[in-house]
């Protein structure tokens, strides 16, 4: 506490962590913590609570982490899971590499893996090679986006469902995509096509917040024409990604970001040209979303055994 009796702005006093907010509605940097499988239980609990509060946490200078260390730390936070279609990095069990030299440029707004029912609850991303300039990642708070909807839009969104798929229009979302990249996407990412019905609004299983499930995996809104579906999707998606509702992170090698995948979307800015950018991600298993009226998401295809 300062001499005038005020608490310092960069401390979450109830958590015991040195935290500095990065954005007004989302994002905080945590200092003084070296992420590892050996962290004390109370520190892990504080990180988990901070994640629910701030939606995305940033940790600088985690140079001690290698692939195995990242996976081991992830196991302390939850149950790691491999991507359903993309092979893991060689020598690891769960780790997905996003390498700019091999098409790893996720430059469209999305929530990870929403084309399956129980999509990940959280993601842990580590910067291995960062470009000299560019290559930032931006996150948006989907709980705050819902909270700030006009009441008529909230009422409409509460009752809508959407079909999510990994066979989305990759070329349309990246107009400058090469035919080679498009073919690789189809051969790997969409080798098995998934379609899942999610409520447009889910109840967060830990905070009770209502959050919007949108992003580029949305194929259509159920019960609406293609044109009406697109217009309404665009209107709601614009609410999510308003600049005031986002935080942007300038990566340095060794940085780690952890985000609540149930309450955020993110976008990797592709503005670094031919520079190399390598990120490695571990995701944690999540639960199946439940709508505000208690109905659960369901897999449409492939048919479950």
Secondary structure, 3 states (H helix, E strand, C coil): CCCCCCCCCCEECCCCEEEEECCCCCCEEEECCCCCCCCCHHHHHHHHHHHHHHCEEEECCCCCCCHHHHHHHHHHHCCEECCCCCCCCCCCCCCEEEEHHHCCCCCCCECCCCCCCCCCCEEEEEEEECCCCCCCEEEEEHHHHHHCCCHHHHHHHHCCEEEEECCCCHHHHCCCCCHHHHHHHHHHCCCCCCEEEEECEEECCCCCCEEECCCCCEEEECCCCHHHHHHHHHHHHHHHCCHHHEEEECCCCCCEEEEECCCEEEEECCCCCCCCCEEEEEEECCCCCEECCCCECEEEECCCC
